[in-house]
Amino acid sequence: MVDRQLNSAGIEHWLALIGADGVGPATFLKLAQHFGSAQAALGASVRQLATVEGIGAKTAERIAGSRDQFKIQEELALADRLGVWIMHMEDPRYPPSLKAIYDPPPVLYVKGQVLREHRLAISIVGSRHCSLYGQEQASKLAHLLAGAGFTIVSGMARGIDTSAHQGALAAGGQTLAVQGCGLANVFPPENRRLFELIAQSGACLSELPLRYEPLAENFPNRNRIIAGLSVATIVVEAGLRSGALITARCALENNREVMAVPGRADSPLSKGPHQLLRQGAVLVESPQDVLDALGQIGTYLQGPLNSVSEQPPQEQGEADRQGRLLPRLSDAETAIYEGLSPEPAHTDQIVADTGLPAGQVTAALVSLQLKGLIRNVPGNLFVRTGPKTHES
């Protein structure tokens, strides 16, 4: 069971409109913008609907004749039983990065939690029929990136997707799974346990009504959500016709970074990543390559994807004295960050100053780099690049 109060206010109107014939995400946005709200669009006449740009008389008739066909109360009752809640685009919990794409899903079904820290996300995608090498690369990258503070996004498919989710979970990190079917189904069925674990550590998401089956035509649209939730997409093993390349294309179209892991020259599974690399994708051999490509993530965190006013204070990171928002830091990260200055400090000195175990210091230094708050300089030295968190 889930508290129905988690659902976005007025979700019934959003479900009714998106459930009408001929209304996809792009049409929904046109209607909502033209009439001012989903509720107003539901009350529009056929003639009024036909005045909306791109909607002719036939489509207007289809919409008007089907606005009440979706069994909303039945859907909400099923969501309640499944522990699923539903949010719409005007809800402050809706991921800003996803809202920024060309055709964001008007509603998202959620099993789990959508948190502010999920906005620092990287998608890892690839072939269902992958090699052991591909599984190892996806799992290792997800483990290291999740351990450093990134949320790992993927599609819970067999192969690379499953390995990426498992790697993130093994690190005790956050992961989001975007399904190509309704959340009343789990696809593939053997991932039911993984589905439950993801919902506990992050969230399983879908834009589709709960009972929708995992049909092939659903997955290209699912891929745009994976890309839209992420600041970057990493492709690990994919054929030239793989859905992972659709995800990469969606990332490019929405001005997100595309990265690829190189593979064996004679493997068909390398053709997709190698094509992306020839087209300018970032070559990824380690998390450091990701760090170098993304630069100072701290700048991203302080930008429009993370408005301070969108979450209550307890869900925000620390703010410096100029009011700029810092990412959430662990106790070890805080101790190291506060002890650093613009003057380089060696790792051994940081261990001595903080009294922390060397392994914990190393992990925290990687995380702080990924968050754009410190920089590694030659000689295993580190300097602080972000703002101070307290008056000195």
N, C-alpha and C positions, 0 to 999 in steps of 0.2 A: 504494500500500500504506500501511497505517497500523498502528502498534504496537497490538496487541490489549490491551496493558496499560493503554491509555487508557480502555478500557471500564470502567464501574463494576463493583465486586466484586459477584458474584452476579447479574449482569444477565440470565443465562439464566432465572432464576426469574421475574423481572419480565416478560420477554418472553413466557414461557409463560402467565402469568396474564392479561396484557392481550390476548393472542391468543386467549383462550377466547371462545366465543359468549356474548353477553349481558353481557360485561364492558367497560364504557366507563370513562372516568376516574373518575366519581363512584362507580361500583360497585367499581372497583379499590380506591379509598381505604377504602370501607366494609369490604371483605374484609381488607385489610392491617391496618387498625386493630382489627378484631374478633379476628383470629387472631394478631396480633402481627408478622407478616411475610408477604411474598408466598410464600415457601417453605412456610410453615405452611398458608396458604390452599390451596396446590396439593395438600396432603395431606389436606384435610378431606373427610369423607364427605358424601353428598347430604343426609343428615339434619342434619349440622352446618352445612352451607352454608345450608340453609333456615331456620336460626335467626337468621341475620343480618337486621337490620331492612331491609325493602324488598326482600328476595329471597325469593320464594315457592318452592314445590316445583318448579314447571315450570322456572323460571330456574335453580334449583340443579341440576336434572338436565342442563340444557343446558351449564352450566359444567363439571360433573363429566365429562360425556361428550366434552368438546372440549379439555380442558386439555393434551393432548399432540398436538394437531393442527398446531400451528405448528412449522414445520421450522427450529428454532433454529440448529442448526449450519450449515445452508445459508445462513441469514440472516447469521450472523456471518462466514462465508467471503466472501459477497458484499460485506458492509460493508468487509472487509479489502481486497478488490480495488478498491473505489471510493474508498478513503481516507476512510471514514466511521467514526466511533466513536460509542458509545451510552452515555448516562448515565441514571441513575434519580434519583428525588427525594431519596434519602438521601445522594447524593454531594454533598460540600461545594462542588463546582463548579456545582451546579444553581443557576440564578438565583433568589435569595431573593424578588425581586419577583414572579416567576412562581409560585413556590411558595405565595405568599400569596393567590392568587385562589381562587374557589369550587371550580373543577374543574381543577386543574393537570394537565398531561399526566404520567402516571407515568414515561414514558421519553421522551427526546429523542434523535433521531439528529442528529449534528453533523458537518458537513464544514467544517473550519477550527478556530478556537479560541474558547472562551468564557472571557473574561477578566474580572477584577474591575472594570476600568474600564467594561465594557459595562453596568454597573448604572446608570450615569448616562445613560439612554437616552430618546429621544423618537421616537415613531412619526409618520411622515408618510404619509398614505394618501389615496386619491381615485379618481376614475373612470378606467377603462381608456380610454374614448373622450373624452379631454380636449382642451382647446384649447391653442394655443401659449402663451397667458397662464398657464394652469394648469401647464404644463410648466416655464415660466420661474420661477414662484413656488415650486414644489416644489424645483426644482434650486437656486435661490438660497438658500432657507431651509436646505436640507440642507447646502449648502456652508458657509454662515456658522456654523451650529450645530455641524457636525462639526469645523470649524476651531477652534471655541472649546472643544472637549473633549467634546461630546455624541456618543454613538453613535446613529446613525440606524437605526431599525427600520422595515421595510416588508415587502410581500409579493411583490416581484419581478414583479408583474403588469405588463401593458402600461400605458402612460400615466403617471399620477402616480407610481406605485410605482417604475417604472424611472427616472424623472427624479430622484426622491429618492435612490435608491442611487447614481446617476451623480454627483449633486452632492456627496455625501459622499466618494466616491472621488476626485473631482477636487480636493478640499481635502486629500487625503492623510489623511482621517479614517477612523473605524471605522464599519462598517455591518453589520447582521444582516438576513438575508432568511428569512422563514418561509414555507415552501412548503405548498400545499394538496395535495401528492402526495408519494410517496416520493422519496428523494434519488437513486434510480437513474434517475429521470426529471427533465427540466428543463422547466418550464412558465412562460411560453411557450417553445417550442423555439428561437426566435431570440435568446433571452437566455442561451444557453449560455456565451458569452464573459463576459457579466456575472456569471453564476453562478460561474465560476472566479475572477474578480477579487474578488468578495465573499468567497469562501472564503479567499483570500489575505490580505485586509485585516481580516476579522472571521470570520463564519461563516454558512453556510446551514443551516437547521434544519427539522426536521419531526418530528411525533409519529407519523407513519404508517410502516408497514413499507416497505422500500425499493422494492418493485415496485408500490406502489399508484399507480393512474392518477389524473390530475387531474380527478376527478368533481365536479360542481357541489355535491353534498352535503358535500364535505370543507371547503369554504371558510369557511362560518360558524364552524366550530370552529377553523380556522386563525386567524381574526380575533381570537379571545379570547387567543391566544398573543401576537399582535402587541401588543395592548393591555396584557397582563400583564407583558411585558418592559419596559414604558415607564413613566416618571413622568408623561408627558403624551402625548396624541394630538392631532395637528393634521390637520384635514380640509381638503384643497384640491380643490375641484370634485367634486361628487357629486350624482347624482340622488336623489330621495326614496326610491328602492328600492335604493340602492347598498350594496354590502358595506361601504363605508367608514363608513356610519352604524351598521352592526352593530358595527364596531370601536369607534366612539365610545360606543355603548351599553355595551359590555363595559367600557370604561374607566370610565364613570360608575358602573356596578354594583360596581366594585372600588375606588372612591374615588380614582380618578386624574383629573388635570386634562384637560378637553376644550377644544380651541381650534379656531378656524376662520378661514380666509382669505376675506374677502368677494370677491364676483365681480360681474359685470355684472348689473344688475337684470333684463334681459330674457333672460338665458341659463338654459336648463333645468339646466345644470350648477351654477348658483348656488343652486338650491333647497335642496339638502342643507345646505351651509354656512350659508345664511341662516336655515334652520329651527333649526339648532343655536345660532346667535347669538341668535335670539329666545328660545330656551330657557335662555339664560344662559352659553353658551360664551364663552370669551375671544376677542376680536377680535384677529387677528394681521396686522399690516401690516409688521412688521420683527422681527428677533431681540430688540430691546429689549422688545417686548410680551411675548415668551416669558419673558424675564428678570424683568420686573415681576410677571408672574403666578405664577411659581414661587418668587419671593422668594429667601431664602438657601438655595441648594442645599447649602451646607456643612452645615446642620442635618440635611438628608436623608442626606447621606453618613455622618454620625456616628450615624445611627439603626439600626434593626433590619435594614434592607436591606443593610448593610455591616458585618457582624460582623468585628472585627479578627482573631479567632481562626480564621477560615475559610480564610485563604490564608497561604502561607509568607511570611516577611518581605520577600523580594525583590519580591513582587508588591503590596506595600502602599505607600501613600503615606507621606510623612513624618509623624511624630507629634510633638505639642507636649509640653511637660514635664508636662502633666497626663495624658498618654497618649491624648488625643483624636486620632483619625485625620484627617489632612488629605488632600485629593485630590492625585493626582500632579501636580506642577508642572514646566513646562519651565524651562530655565535663565533665560530672559528673565522668566518669571512669578515665579520665585524672587527674582531681583534686584529686581524692582519691588515685590513683596509685602514683602520684608524692609526695603525703603527707606521704605515708607509707615508712617504712624502714625495715631492718631485725629484728628490735625490735618490739615485739608485741604491737598492739594498739587496744583498746576496741572500739566497735561500737559507743558507746556514745561519745568517744573522737573524732572519725572520723567525726561524725555529727557536733560536736562543732568546729573542725578545718576547715571544708569545708563550714559550713553554709548552707548545703543542707538539704532538708527535710529528715526525717528518712526513709520514704518509698523509696525515690529515692536512698539513700545510700544503703539500703538493696538490691535493685535490681541490683545496680552497683557492689556490692561486689560479688553477685552470678555470674554475667557476667565475672568479672575479674578472679574468680576461674575457670570458664569454659574455659577461654582463657589461663589458666596456668600461670598467672602473679602474683597471690597472693595465700596464703594458710591460711585456717582456723585452728587455734590451740585451745585446750580446754580453756573454759572461755569466749567464744564469742570474741576471739582475732584474729587479722589478721596480717600477715607479708607479705612483698613483696618478691617474689622469682624470678621475672624477672629482666631484666637489667634496668638501668636508661635511660630515654629518652632524658635528657639534661645534660650538664655539671653542676655540683653543685658548 
